[in-house]
Amino acid sequence: MMAMLALTWCVLAKAGGTAGVQYYGYDWLDGINGTSVETALNDITTMPNTGTSGSRTNMNVVHTIDSLNSAACTNKRCAVGVSAGSNAVWLDICPDRTSNSDCTGANSWSNIWNIVNRIAHAANAPAAIYFIDEPFNNSALQSNGQYVAWQYPSYVCTLRQAMAANNLNVPVYTILTTSSAANPADINEIRTQMPVTGCATPTSSRLDWVGIDNYTWTSSDQIYNAYNNVAPATDPQSPKWIIVPPTSLTVLPSPPTDAAIKNHIQPYWDVLFAYPNAPIIGVMNFRFDPEVIATSKYPATAALLSFMGNSLTK
């Protein structure tokens, strides 16, 4: 059965649906206390106890300069995450702040410059910058519980100014919540260059890539339609798409079964072939979880993830 499944996947892979995908990996390579990024990468590469040959990756996400400096991130194999209002353990423009005024009061603007300077001088260059997860729902960009209009694009603009000053030329992206991906005001800020009064020409306030967090989709059509609503595939100015398969027990069905987990991931593979012209640039699994990819409990899931990684990377 597994051999027949692999043969079917191989035939599909040759159909060309993966041609535009350049990146594959996992978020939070450094997200488990006591587990080094090198150990985490080895778990992904070898997928021990799963019965697979392991998985290649070429862009995993880390969240500190120490992690970016590690051997796991050589040759631009890591994106670096920058947060807002999280904590000082991670790269953060305003650690522990819970409102827009608190965040800007903590020197968020100058902190962006400092963080970019640190990234630019790290031992390893990043593949991309994952800038402020779910920004429109982040309390550090809100006032009285409401997102402050154009705050995120203004931060993107500042980020790009700092990147230009530091000769750092890499893509910038974020992941949106499902609600944000259906909100016309939020979508407008993703699609539209902010007014020149807030972001001086020629600096762009727009993203290179965008993704959507949704762990309940069951079909490739749902994925495509949601992404196309945010960043239309026919618009060459739209951000390219980062799809986010759920690969952690924290966001998967409970109690988890091998079939249920695999069925949650499968649409993210299927969308590559159902919509071969979709501008999908990368696959960022959420998230690194050794309980899924380094255990004998979920063989069909492991086989799919192994095949995806080895098909999408070199």
C-alpha positions as CSV (number, residue, x, y, z in Angstrom):
1,M,0.0,0.0,0.0
2,M,2.8,2.5,0.9
3,A,4.7,1.6,-2.3
4,M,1.6,2.3,-4.4
5,L,1.0,5.6,-2.5
6,A,4.6,6.6,-3.2
7,L,4.2,5.7,-6.9
8,T,1.1,7.8,-7.1
9,W,2.8,10.8,-5.5
10,C,5.8,10.5,-7.9
11,V,3.5,10.6,-10.9
12,L,1.8,13.7,-9.5
13,A,5.1,15.4,-8.7
14,K,6.2,15.0,-12.3
15,A,3.0,16.7,-13.5
16,G,4.6,20.1,-12.8
17,G,2.4,21.4,-10.0
18,T,5.4,22.1,-7.7
19,A,7.4,24.1,-10.3
20,G,6.9,27.5,-8.6
21,V,7.6,26.3,-5.0
22,Q,11.1,27.4,-3.9
23,Y,11.0,26.9,-0.2
24,Y,10.0,24.1,2.2
25,G,10.4,23.8,6.0
26,Y,9.0,24.2,9.4
27,D,8.3,27.1,11.7
28,W,9.8,27.3,15.2
29,L,12.9,25.2,14.7
30,D,14.0,26.8,18.0
31,G,10.6,26.5,19.8
32,I,11.2,23.6,22.2
33,N,13.0,24.3,25.4
34,G,16.1,22.1,25.8
35,T,16.2,21.1,22.1
36,S,18.9,22.7,20.0
37,V,18.1,23.9,16.5
38,E,20.7,21.4,15.3
39,T,18.9,18.6,17.0
40,A,15.5,19.8,15.7
41,L,16.9,19.9,12.1
42,N,18.3,16.4,12.5
43,D,14.9,15.2,13.6
44,I,13.4,16.6,10.4
45,T,16.2,15.4,8.2
46,T,16.2,11.9,9.5
47,M,12.6,11.6,10.8
48,P,13.7,8.8,13.2
49,N,11.3,5.9,14.0
50,T,8.9,6.8,11.2
51,G,10.1,4.3,8.6
52,T,10.8,7.0,6.1
53,S,14.0,8.2,4.5
54,G,13.6,11.6,6.3
55,S,13.0,15.0,4.7
56,R,15.0,17.7,3.1
57,T,14.2,21.3,3.9
58,N,15.6,24.6,2.7
59,M,13.9,27.2,4.9
60,N,13.1,26.6,8.5
61,V,12.1,29.5,10.8
62,V,14.2,30.6,13.8
63,H,13.5,33.5,16.2
64,T,16.9,34.5,17.7
65,I,20.2,35.6,16.4
66,D,21.9,32.7,18.2
67,S,19.6,30.3,16.3
68,L,20.4,32.1,13.0
69,N,24.1,31.8,13.8
70,S,23.8,28.0,14.2
71,A,25.0,25.4,11.8
72,A,21.3,24.6,11.1
73,C,21.0,28.0,9.3
74,T,24.1,28.0,7.0
75,N,23.6,28.7,3.3
76,K,20.4,30.7,3.8
77,R,18.5,27.7,5.1
78,C,16.5,29.7,7.7
79,A,14.0,32.5,7.7
80,V,14.2,34.7,10.8
81,G,11.1,35.6,12.7
82,V,10.6,39.1,14.3
83,S,7.7,39.5,16.6
84,A,5.9,42.4,18.4
85,G,4.7,42.2,22.0
86,S,6.0,38.7,22.6
87,N,9.0,38.5,24.9
88,A,12.6,39.4,25.1
89,V,13.7,35.8,24.5
90,W,12.9,36.3,20.8
91,L,13.7,39.0,18.3
92,D,10.9,41.5,19.2
93,I,10.3,45.1,18.4
94,C,8.6,45.8,21.8
95,P,8.8,42.8,24.2
96,D,5.8,42.2,26.5
97,R,3.9,45.3,25.2
98,T,0.2,44.8,24.8
99,S,-1.0,48.0,23.0
100,N,0.1,50.2,20.1
101,S,1.0,53.1,22.4
102,D,3.0,50.8,24.7
103,C,4.8,49.3,21.7
104,T,5.8,52.6,20.1
105,G,6.6,53.9,23.6
106,A,9.1,51.1,23.9
107,N,11.0,52.5,20.8
108,S,9.6,50.0,18.3
109,W,10.8,52.1,15.4
110,S,14.4,52.2,16.5
111,N,14.2,48.6,17.7
112,I,13.4,47.6,14.1
113,W,16.6,49.3,12.9
114,N,18.6,47.6,15.7
115,I,17.2,44.2,14.9
116,V,17.8,44.5,11.2
117,N,21.4,45.6,11.9
118,R,21.9,42.4,14.1
119,I,20.4,40.2,11.4
120,A,22.6,41.8,8.7
121,H,25.7,41.1,10.8
122,A,24.7,37.5,11.8
123,A,27.1,34.7,10.9
124,N,24.4,33.3,8.5
125,A,22.3,35.4,6.1
126,P,18.5,34.6,6.4
127,A,16.4,33.4,3.5
128,A,13.6,35.7,4.5
129,I,12.2,37.8,7.3
130,Y,9.0,36.6,8.9
131,F,7.8,39.9,10.2
132,I,5.2,40.1,13.0
133,D,2.9,37.0,12.9
134,E,-0.9,37.8,12.5
135,P,-0.2,41.5,12.7
136,F,-3.8,42.8,12.4
137,N,-4.8,40.7,15.4
138,N,-1.7,41.5,17.5
139,S,-2.5,43.6,20.5
140,A,0.8,45.4,20.2
141,L,-0.6,47.0,17.1
142,Q,-4.0,47.8,18.6
143,S,-5.6,50.7,20.6
144,N,-8.5,49.8,22.8
145,G,-8.7,46.3,21.2
146,Q,-8.8,47.7,17.6
147,Y,-6.1,47.5,15.1
148,V,-4.5,50.9,14.3
149,A,-4.9,51.6,10.6
150,W,-1.7,51.3,8.6
151,Q,0.4,50.5,11.6
152,Y,1.6,47.2,10.1
153,P,2.5,48.7,6.7
154,S,4.3,51.5,8.4
155,Y,6.4,49.0,10.3
156,V,7.1,47.1,7.0
157,C,8.2,50.4,5.5
158,T,10.6,51.0,8.3
159,L,11.9,47.5,8.1
160,R,12.6,47.9,4.4
161,Q,14.4,51.2,5.0
162,A,16.6,49.5,7.6
163,M,17.2,46.6,5.3
164,A,18.3,48.9,2.5
165,A,20.7,50.8,4.8
166,N,22.2,47.4,5.9
167,N,22.4,46.0,2.3
168,L,20.0,43.2,3.4
169,N,17.9,42.2,0.4
170,V,15.6,39.3,1.3
171,P,11.9,38.7,1.1
172,V,9.5,39.9,3.9
173,Y,6.4,38.0,4.7
174,T,3.7,37.4,7.4
175,I,0.9,34.9,8.1
176,L,-2.6,36.2,8.6
177,T,-5.4,34.9,10.7
178,T,-8.4,33.5,8.9
179,S,-10.5,36.4,10.1
180,S,-8.0,38.9,8.9
181,A,-7.8,37.2,5.5
182,A,-11.5,37.9,5.1
183,N,-11.4,41.5,6.4
184,P,-11.5,44.0,3.5
185,A,-9.6,46.7,5.5
186,D,-6.8,44.3,6.4
187,I,-6.7,42.9,2.8
188,N,-6.5,46.5,1.5
189,E,-3.4,47.1,3.6
190,I,-1.8,43.9,2.2
191,R,-2.5,44.9,-1.4
192,T,-2.0,48.6,-1.3
193,Q,1.1,50.8,-0.9
194,M,0.5,53.1,2.0
195,P,0.3,56.9,1.4
196,V,3.6,58.6,0.7
197,T,3.1,60.7,3.9
198,G,3.6,57.4,5.8
199,C,6.1,55.7,3.6
200,A,8.3,57.8,1.4
201,T,8.9,56.8,-2.2
202,P,10.5,54.5,-3.3
203,T,10.3,52.4,-0.2
204,S,7.6,49.7,-0.3
205,S,5.2,49.1,2.5
206,R,4.0,45.9,1.0
207,L,5.0,42.3,1.6
208,D,6.7,39.9,-0.8
209,W,4.9,36.8,0.5
210,V,1.7,36.2,2.6
211,G,0.2,33.2,4.3
212,I,-3.0,32.3,6.2
213,D,-3.3,30.3,9.4
214,N,-6.3,27.9,9.1
215,Y,-6.1,24.4,10.5
216,T,-9.6,23.3,9.5
217,W,-9.5,23.4,5.7
218,T,-10.3,20.1,4.1
219,S,-9.9,20.9,0.4
220,S,-7.5,22.5,-2.0
221,D,-10.4,24.7,-3.2
222,Q,-10.8,26.3,0.3
223,I,-7.0,27.0,0.4
224,Y,-6.9,28.5,-3.1
225,N,-10.0,30.7,-2.7
226,A,-8.9,32.1,0.7
227,Y,-5.4,33.0,-0.7
228,N,-6.8,34.3,-3.9
229,N,-9.1,36.6,-2.0
230,V,-6.1,38.2,-0.2
231,A,-3.5,38.2,-3.0
232,P,-5.2,37.5,-6.4
233,A,-3.2,35.1,-8.5
234,T,-3.8,37.1,-11.6
235,D,-2.3,40.3,-10.2
236,P,1.5,40.3,-10.8
237,Q,1.8,42.9,-8.0
238,S,0.3,40.6,-5.4
239,P,2.4,38.9,-2.7
240,K,3.3,35.3,-3.5
241,W,1.8,32.7,-1.2
242,I,3.2,30.7,1.7
243,I,0.9,27.8,2.6
244,V,0.9,26.6,6.2
245,P,0.1,22.9,6.7
246,P,-0.8,22.0,10.3
247,T,2.0,19.6,11.5
248,S,1.8,20.0,15.2
249,L,-0.4,18.2,17.7
250,T,-1.2,21.6,19.2
251,V,-3.4,22.4,16.2
252,L,-4.5,19.0,15.0
253,P,-7.6,16.9,15.8
254,S,-7.9,15.5,19.3
255,P,-7.4,12.7,19.9
256,P,-5.0,12.6,17.0
257,T,-5.0,9.6,14.6
258,D,-2.6,9.0,11.8
259,A,-5.5,9.3,9.2
260,A,-6.9,12.5,10.7
261,I,-3.5,14.2,10.8
262,K,-2.6,13.1,7.2
263,N,-6.0,14.2,6.0
264,H,-5.4,17.7,7.5
265,I,-2.1,18.0,5.6
266,Q,-3.1,16.4,2.3
267,P,-5.0,19.5,0.9
268,Y,-1.8,21.5,1.1
269,W,-0.1,19.0,-1.2
270,D,-3.2,18.7,-3.4
271,V,-3.5,22.5,-4.0
272,L,-0.2,22.4,-5.9
273,F,-1.7,20.2,-8.6
274,A,-5.3,21.4,-8.5
275,Y,-4.0,25.0,-9.1
276,P,-0.6,24.7,-10.8
277,N,-0.6,28.4,-11.7
278,A,-1.2,29.5,-8.2
279,P,1.7,31.8,-7.0
280,I,2.8,29.5,-4.2
281,I,6.4,30.3,-3.3
282,G,6.8,28.1,-0.2
283,V,5.5,25.6,2.3
284,M,6.0,26.5,6.0
285,N,4.7,23.7,8.2
286,F,3.3,24.7,11.5
287,R,5.2,23.7,13.4
288,F,8.3,21.6,14.2
289,D,6.8,18.9,16.5
290,P,8.9,15.7,17.1
291,E,5.8,14.0,18.4
292,V,4.6,14.0,14.8
293,I,7.8,13.6,12.7
294,A,10.1,11.6,15.0
295,T,7.8,8.9,16.2
296,S,6.4,5.6,15.0
297,K,2.8,6.7,15.8
298,Y,1.9,8.4,12.5
299,P,3.5,6.5,9.6
300,A,1.2,7.8,6.8
301,T,1.6,11.3,8.0
302,A,5.4,10.9,8.1
303,A,5.4,9.4,4.7
304,L,3.5,12.4,3.2
305,L,5.7,15.0,4.9
306,S,8.9,13.1,3.9
307,F,7.6,13.0,0.3
308,M,6.7,16.7,0.3
309,G,10.0,17.8,1.6
310,N,12.0,15.6,-0.8
311,S,9.9,16.6,-3.8
312,L,9.9,20.3,-3.1
313,T,13.6,20.8,-2.3
314,K,17.0,19.8,-3.7
